[in-house]
Structures are given as structure tokens and as C-alpha cells.
């Protein structure tokens, strides 16, 4: 099974972290990563469950300062086994979106996402 580490910070710190992770992605030690390029920002660093500890150590060594949340991809049942971590992860995501877009922008984003789902 695979999942992701989620790190939240300001945009400059996330961009610097992404640059430091590039050699690990190129070498295959980290499967992949993507980041939210607003401010505040977040980066998702993907790996297999068995590599989770190693990737967390790489993140800390590369300068991940704030929230490191582990979340399984496509495994709601496994995420719910850790309800506090899972709730904190979602709270942090919403907080980042709200801080980036403001209340009105966040509501527009939610409306756009919901209307796209209806159209599918």
C-alpha cells in the first residue's frame, strides 16, 4: 500500500523543500511529490508504506519544519484507524485552502468542485 506525507509551511519553505527532494525523486528513493504553490503551501510526498519511516527521515533532514501528516491513498478504512491524525490532516488542508483563498474564494472553489462533479 502507498500513501503520502503531507507537510504544511509557507510557499518559500515548501519550494526550497521541493528542490532538496528532487535528487531523492530522481534516484527513486522517493516515488514522487507535488506541492500547492499558494501561500501558505503544502507538499505531498508519495511513497510505499514500507518506506514511510525512511521518507520521513529524508523530509526532516531536508528541512520539513512543520506538520508532517501521514495519510494512506485510497484506504479510508486504514486512515480511520488513526482518527486524530486523519482529522488533523483534513483540518490542515482546509486551513491551508482558507488561508490561501480567503473565505469567499474558498466557497467559490467548493462550488466549482461540486458543480464539476455534478457534470460528470
Rosetta blueprint (number, residue, H / E / L):
1 X L
2 X E
3 X E
4 X E
5 X E
6 X E
7 X E
8 X E
9 X E
10 X L
11 X H
12 X H
13 X H
14 X H
15 X H
16 X H
17 X H
18 X H
19 X H
20 X H
21 X H
22 X H
23 X H
24 X H
25 X H
26 X H
27 X H
28 X L
29 X L
30 X L
31 X L
32 X E
33 X E
34 X E
35 X E
36 X E
37 X L
38 X L
39 X L
40 X L
41 X E
42 X E
43 X E
44 X E
45 X E
46 X E
47 X E
48 X E
49 X H
50 X H
51 X H
52 X H
53 X H
54 X H
55 X H
56 X H
57 X H
58 X H
59 X H
60 X H
61 X H
62 X H
63 X L
64 X L
65 X L
66 X L
67 X L
68 X E
69 X E
70 X E
71 X E
72 X E
73 X L
74 X L
75 X L
76 X H
77 X H
78 X H
79 X H
80 X H
81 X L
82 X L
83 X H
84 X H
85 X H
86 X H
87 X H
88 X H
89 X H
90 X H
91 X H
92 X H
93 X H
94 X H
95 X H
96 X H
97 X H
98 X H
99 X H
100 X H
101 X H
102 X H
103 X H
104 X H
105 X H
106 X H
107 X H
108 X H
109 X H
110 X H
111 X H
112 X H
113 X H
114 X H
115 X H
116 X H
117 X H
118 X H
119 X H
120 X L
